[in-house]
């Protein structure tokens, strides 16, 4: 009987293991399959076609036979693609897009009436218009760009065609009167933005339009504003050969219908890369992204108008190319200064998305780029104004953009930890991101379920690794007896959070553990030098590290020193041994050297404090950028991010410049945010020293302002060092660590003196402890 039970138990274990293996294999297959589907999206842009624009193309008469359509295939498409409710437009539309459906439906009805076809479809379309006519004056409905001009224009066109529309006369009169009023009120100013807008909505003006003026906006591809409807209207009036060439090229690509904007390929591909980066899954598509960015850079150098005539595309190209190491000049954004933006079509339409991209681009700033400084200022003001005025729709259609604007304003590029940003992007991601120009459209390369599913799965897989590592670190703290040091702050969770939030990929485990363990040790050692140790103990610890191969149990003058030396010795040796497997050479002596530099700089500060010496600013900063204790955290981690670093590279001035710029930022941030506390404790820092050496003339406010300027200057200098490819010998993955630490520092010191924000607990839990539920996200979409 006992044997039978044991056999059954073994069978159950085998079944369980088999089930787990099957589940893991299924998960891997799904993961790989999703990645392959996304990779294919790099090759083809999926853009919805527009009933509205197709109708205007369908209405173009043949030059030789005005009674027949030039593009009969478009008229046939309209006949074949009416929706079940009698409307035309995107299927499964949002309830607040009825105006859009009315506009598309009327355009399609006019096209069919013009050529005397589709009587049944016309009747069904007119019935839809009648049933939904109240939406024409509903202020809650989304209004497509130019609707107040194009829809009244179509009403007049219906009169010309003797088409009896089932609309109340007050609706018709109100819309025609509104259009006339808008046209009269705008002509007095005669601004460039206004002229561009009226050219954009030319199909709604017909004979009222100055068509020669409109042709000033023609692009090299033959289009007007990349808009098939505007271009079709212009061709109908002028028979311009380049307009025709454009229309034919669009139909050649899309078949019998056209989108509302074309081309959109460059913007869509850049948006795709941007979204993959924001969701934290771009590392799975490095090859595809590299190929696409190389191609984009080529177009950038050629001055391709698909990039440079659209502010959102140009700004996004600049930002993504620069962040990925391509040499791009901010001078190319000159055409999107505040004055130029508000003199353009985008400015007239209050293009929030374009302004947002300009704002994001302005944060990738090097020293002496005044253009980007000005751009940052005016776009910041504009976006805040748009938020406060409620101009960005608060419902589902505008919710994603509203959240994106709020995030950009609240979390600058230099203070946004990747994994926190990834989580926010995942939670706010919109699978069906419908956008609106003259009509609504969708691009699956920008919004699709594959991105979200992969991002959620990837986030949770990484997080499960992070949780195991944090448990290991908790045991490590106990084993090293660091919890016995009552003078020391116990900040393990925060220390690990800073590594997991920036070095989150599973394969970077050794880098995370090196970063976190050294961060814990630097916190403890800082407290030891600050409050926990006597001068004898501090000297003893430094001498032990200098001698290194000594018996700590006999050479330590106190239990505190013995615990610290033992923890430092064993951890440095452990990290050195692991680094050997990555680097193929011994680096332990370099890690010891890094720690010695820190200990000696801390001792110098302690001596200054105890003998009440006031150093010069130069003396303080020369010592202070080391004593801020970032060296042991960042420098050993360089050995675990992939590239092999030679001794020559480690000793190269470029690496020292990276370290100094990062650490100087850290020191100044710490001193700015910690000034009040340290002043009460009688400690000197960069703020008080500016005041002391200012001969009593420099106020606290002036000193802090000076520190802020210095922080900004060193941060920009560091960013240039990190992103520079020419004349750089330090591998990019290594340089990235310095910028990752800058982000950690700015987040930790965003509001006060570090390690004290309640939000930090929530942030740590979001990265390490709390998984993301795809089903909860699905339910959220359903509710919205």
Secondary structure in CASP SS format (residue, H / E / C, confidence):
PFRMAT SS
TARGET T0000
AUTHOR 0000-0000-0000
METHOD secondary structure of the structure
MODEL  1
X C 1.00
X H 1.00
X H 1.00
X H 1.00
X H 1.00
X H 1.00
X H 1.00
X H 1.00
X H 1.00
X H 1.00
X H 1.00
X H 1.00
X H 1.00
X H 1.00
X H 1.00
X H 1.00
X H 1.00
X H 1.00
X H 1.00
X H 1.00
X H 1.00
X H 1.00
X H 1.00
X H 1.00
X H 1.00
X H 1.00
X H 1.00
X H 1.00
X H 1.00
X H 1.00
X H 1.00
X H 1.00
X H 1.00
X H 1.00
X H 1.00
X H 1.00
X H 1.00
X H 1.00
X H 1.00
X H 1.00
X H 1.00
X C 1.00
X C 1.00
X C 1.00
X C 1.00
X C 1.00
X E 1.00
X C 1.00
X C 1.00
X C 1.00
X H 1.00
X H 1.00
X H 1.00
X H 1.00
X H 1.00
X H 1.00
X H 1.00
X H 1.00
X C 1.00
X C 1.00
X E 1.00
X C 1.00
X C 1.00
X C 1.00
X C 1.00
X C 1.00
X C 1.00
X C 1.00
X E 1.00
X C 1.00
X C 1.00
X H 1.00
X H 1.00
X H 1.00
X H 1.00
X H 1.00
X H 1.00
X H 1.00
X H 1.00
X H 1.00
X C 1.00
X C 1.00
X C 1.00
X C 1.00
X C 1.00
X C 1.00
X C 1.00
X C 1.00
X C 1.00
X C 1.00
X C 1.00
X C 1.00
X C 1.00
X C 1.00
X H 1.00
X H 1.00
X H 1.00
X H 1.00
X H 1.00
X H 1.00
X H 1.00
X H 1.00
X H 1.00
X H 1.00
X H 1.00
X H 1.00
X H 1.00
X H 1.00
X H 1.00
X H 1.00
X H 1.00
X H 1.00
X H 1.00
X H 1.00
X H 1.00
X C 1.00
X C 1.00
X C 1.00
X H 1.00
X H 1.00
X H 1.00
X H 1.00
X H 1.00
X H 1.00
X H 1.00
X H 1.00
X H 1.00
X H 1.00
X H 1.00
X H 1.00
X H 1.00
X C 1.00
X H 1.00
X H 1.00
X H 1.00
X H 1.00
X H 1.00
X C 1.00
X C 1.00
X C 1.00
X C 1.00
X C 1.00
X C 1.00
X C 1.00
X C 1.00
X C 1.00
X H 1.00
X H 1.00
X H 1.00
X H 1.00
X H 1.00
X H 1.00
X H 1.00
X H 1.00
X H 1.00
X H 1.00
X H 1.00
X H 1.00
X H 1.00
X H 1.00
X C 1.00
X C 1.00
X C 1.00
X C 1.00
X C 1.00
X C 1.00
X C 1.00
X C 1.00
X H 1.00
X H 1.00
X H 1.00
X H 1.00
X H 1.00
X H 1.00
X H 1.00
X H 1.00
X H 1.00
X H 1.00
X H 1.00
X H 1.00
X H 1.00
X H 1.00
X H 1.00
X H 1.00
X H 1.00
X H 1.00
X H 1.00
X C 1.00
X C 1.00
X C 1.00
X C 1.00
X H 1.00
X H 1.00
X H 1.00
X H 1.00
X H 1.00
X H 1.00
X H 1.00
X H 1.00
X H 1.00
X C 1.00
X H 1.00
X H 1.00
X H 1.00
X C 1.00
X H 1.00
X H 1.00
X H 1.00
X C 1.00
X C 1.00
X H 1.00
X H 1.00
X H 1.00
X H 1.00
X H 1.00
X H 1.00
X H 1.00
X E 1.00
X C 1.00
X C 1.00
X C 1.00
X C 1.00
X C 1.00
X E 1.00
X C 1.00
X C 1.00
X C 1.00
X H 1.00
X H 1.00
X H 1.00
X H 1.00
X H 1.00
X H 1.00
X H 1.00
X H 1.00
X H 1.00
X H 1.00
X H 1.00
X C 1.00
X C 1.00
X H 1.00
X H 1.00
X H 1.00
X H 1.00
X H 1.00
X H 1.00
X H 1.00
X H 1.00
X H 1.00
X H 1.00
X H 1.00
X H 1.00
X H 1.00
X H 1.00
X C 1.00
X C 1.00
X C 1.00
X C 1.00
X C 1.00
X C 1.00
X C 1.00
X C 1.00
X C 1.00
X C 1.00
X H 1.00
X H 1.00
X H 1.00
X H 1.00
X H 1.00
X H 1.00
X H 1.00
X H 1.00
X H 1.00
X H 1.00
X H 1.00
X H 1.00
X H 1.00
X H 1.00
X C 1.00
X C 1.00
X C 1.00
X H 1.00
X H 1.00
X H 1.00
X H 1.00
X H 1.00
X H 1.00
X H 1.00
X H 1.00
X H 1.00
X H 1.00
X H 1.00
X H 1.00
X H 1.00
X H 1.00
X H 1.00
X H 1.00
X H 1.00
X H 1.00
X H 1.00
X H 1.00
X H 1.00
X C 1.00
X C 1.00
X H 1.00
X H 1.00
X H 1.00
X H 1.00
X C 1.00
X C 1.00
X H 1.00
X H 1.00
X H 1.00
X H 1.00
X H 1.00
X H 1.00
X H 1.00
X H 1.00
X H 1.00
X H 1.00
X H 1.00
X H 1.00
X H 1.00
X C 1.00
X C 1.00
X C 1.00
X C 1.00
X C 1.00
X C 1.00
X H 1.00
X H 1.00
X H 1.00
X H 1.00
X H 1.00
X H 1.00
X H 1.00
X C 1.00
X H 1.00
X H 1.00
X H 1.00
X H 1.00
X H 1.00
X C 1.00
X C 1.00
X H 1.00
X H 1.00
X H 1.00
X H 1.00
X C 1.00
X C 1.00
X C 1.00
X H 1.00
X H 1.00
X H 1.00
X H 1.00
X H 1.00
X H 1.00
X H 1.00
X H 1.00
X H 1.00
X H 1.00
X H 1.00
X C 1.00
X C 1.00
X C 1.00
X C 1.00
X C 1.00
X C 1.00
X C 1.00
X H 1.00
X H 1.00
X H 1.00
X H 1.00
X H 1.00
X H 1.00
X H 1.00
X H 1.00
X H 1.00
X H 1.00
X H 1.00
X H 1.00
X H 1.00
X H 1.00
X H 1.00
X H 1.00
X H 1.00
X H 1.00
X H 1.00
X H 1.00
X C 1.00
X C 1.00
X C 1.00
X C 1.00
X C 1.00
X C 1.00
X H 1.00
X H 1.00
X H 1.00
X H 1.00
X H 1.00
X H 1.00
X H 1.00
X H 1.00
X H 1.00
X H 1.00
X H 1.00
X H 1.00
X H 1.00
X H 1.00
X H 1.00
X C 1.00
X C 1.00
X H 1.00
X H 1.00
X H 1.00
X C 1.00
X C 1.00
X H 1.00
X H 1.00
X H 1.00
X H 1.00
X H 1.00
X H 1.00
X H 1.00
X H 1.00
X H 1.00
X H 1.00
X C 1.00
X C 1.00
X C 1.00
X C 1.00
X C 1.00
X C 1.00
X C 1.00
X E 1.00
X E 1.00
X C 1.00
X C 1.00
X C 1.00
X E 1.00
X E 1.00
X C 1.00
X E 1.00
X C 1.00
X C 1.00
X C 1.00
X C 1.00
X C 1.00
X H 1.00
X H 1.00
X H 1.00
X H 1.00
X H 1.00
X H 1.00
X H 1.00
X H 1.00
X H 1.00
X H 1.00
X H 1.00
X H 1.00
X H 1.00
X H 1.00
X H 1.00
X H 1.00
X H 1.00
X H 1.00
X H 1.00
X H 1.00
X H 1.00
X H 1.00
X H 1.00
X H 1.00
X H 1.00
X H 1.00
X H 1.00
X H 1.00
X H 1.00
X H 1.00
X H 1.00
X C 1.00
X C 1.00
X H 1.00
X H 1.00
X H 1.00
X C 1.00
X C 1.00
X C 1.00
X C 1.00
X C 1.00
X C 1.00
X C 1.00
X H 1.00
X H 1.00
X H 1.00
X H 1.00
X H 1.00
X H 1.00
X H 1.00
X H 1.00
X H 1.00
X C 1.00
X C 1.00
X C 1.00
X C 1.00
X C 1.00
X H 1.00
X H 1.00
X H 1.00
X H 1.00
X H 1.00
X H 1.00
X H 1.00
X H 1.00
X H 1.00
X H 1.00
X H 1.00
X H 1.00
X H 1.00
X H 1.00
X H 1.00
X H 1.00
X H 1.00
X H 1.00
X H 1.00
X H 1.00
X H 1.00
X H 1.00
X H 1.00
X H 1.00
X H 1.00
X H 1.00
X H 1.00
X C 1.00
X C 1.00
X H 1.00
X H 1.00
X H 1.00
X H 1.00
X H 1.00
X H 1.00
X H 1.00
X H 1.00
X H 1.00
X H 1.00
X H 1.00
X H 1.00
X H 1.00
X C 1.00
X C 1.00
X C 1.00
X C 1.00
X H 1.00
X H 1.00
X H 1.00
X H 1.00
X C 1.00
X C 1.00
X C 1.00
X H 1.00
X H 1.00
X H 1.00
X H 1.00
X H 1.00
X H 1.00
X H 1.00
X H 1.00
X H 1.00
X H 1.00
X H 1.00
X H 1.00
X H 1.00
X H 1.00
X H 1.00
X H 1.00
X H 1.00
X H 1.00
X H 1.00
X H 1.00
X H 1.00
X H 1.00
X H 1.00
X H 1.00
X H 1.00
X C 1.00
X C 1.00
X C 1.00
X C 1.00
X H 1.00
X H 1.00
X H 1.00
X H 1.00
X H 1.00
X H 1.00
X H 1.00
X H 1.00
X H 1.00
X H 1.00
X H 1.00
X H 1.00
X H 1.00
X H 1.00
X H 1.00
X H 1.00
X H 1.00
X H 1.00
X H 1.00
X H 1.00
X H 1.00
X H 1.00
X H 1.00
X C 1.00
X C 1.00
X C 1.00
X C 1.00
X C 1.00
X C 1.00
X H 1.00
X H 1.00
X H 1.00
X H 1.00
X H 1.00
X H 1.00
X H 1.00
X H 1.00
X H 1.00
X H 1.00
X H 1.00
X C 1.00
X C 1.00
X C 1.00
X H 1.00
X H 1.00
X H 1.00
X H 1.00
X C 1.00
X H 1.00
X H 1.00
X H 1.00
X H 1.00
X H 1.00
X C 1.00
X C 1.00
X C 1.00
X C 1.00
X C 1.00
X C 1.00
X H 1.00
X H 1.00
X H 1.00
X H 1.00
X C 1.00
X C 1.00
X H 1.00
X H 1.00
X H 1.00
X H 1.00
X H 1.00
X H 1.00
X H 1.00
X H 1.00
X H 1.00
X H 1.00
X H 1.00
X H 1.00
X H 1.00
X H 1.00
X H 1.00
X H 1.00
X H 1.00
X H 1.00
X H 1.00
X H 1.00
X H 1.00
X H 1.00
X H 1.00
X H 1.00
X H 1.00
X H 1.00
X H 1.00
X H 1.00
X C 1.00
X C 1.00
X C 1.00
X C 1.00
X C 1.00
X H 1.00
X H 1.00
X H 1.00
X H 1.00
X H 1.00
X H 1.00
X H 1.00
X C 1.00
X C 1.00
X C 1.00
X C 1.00
X C 1.00
X C 1.00
X C 1.00
X H 1.00
X H 1.00
X H 1.00
X H 1.00
X H 1.00
X H 1.00
X H 1.00
X H 1.00
X H 1.00
X H 1.00
X H 1.00
X H 1.00
X H 1.00
X H 1.00
X H 1.00
X H 1.00
X H 1.00
X H 1.00
X H 1.00
X H 1.00
X H 1.00
X H 1.00
X H 1.00
X H 1.00
X C 1.00
X C 1.00
X C 1.00
X C 1.00
X C 1.00
X C 1.00
X C 1.00
X C 1.00
X H 1.00
X H 1.00
X H 1.00
X H 1.00
X H 1.00
X H 1.00
X H 1.00
X H 1.00
X H 1.00
X H 1.00
X H 1.00
X H 1.00
X H 1.00
X H 1.00
X H 1.00
X H 1.00
X H 1.00
X C 1.00
X C 1.00
X C 1.00
X C 1.00
X C 1.00
X C 1.00
X C 1.00
X C 1.00
X C 1.00
X H 1.00
X H 1.00
X H 1.00
X H 1.00
X H 1.00
X H 1.00
X H 1.00
X H 1.00
X H 1.00
X H 1.00
X H 1.00
X H 1.00
X C 1.00
X C 1.00
X C 1.00
X C 1.00
X H 1.00
X H 1.00
X H 1.00
X H 1.00
X H 1.00
X H 1.00
X H 1.00
X H 1.00
X H 1.00
X H 1.00
X C 1.00
END
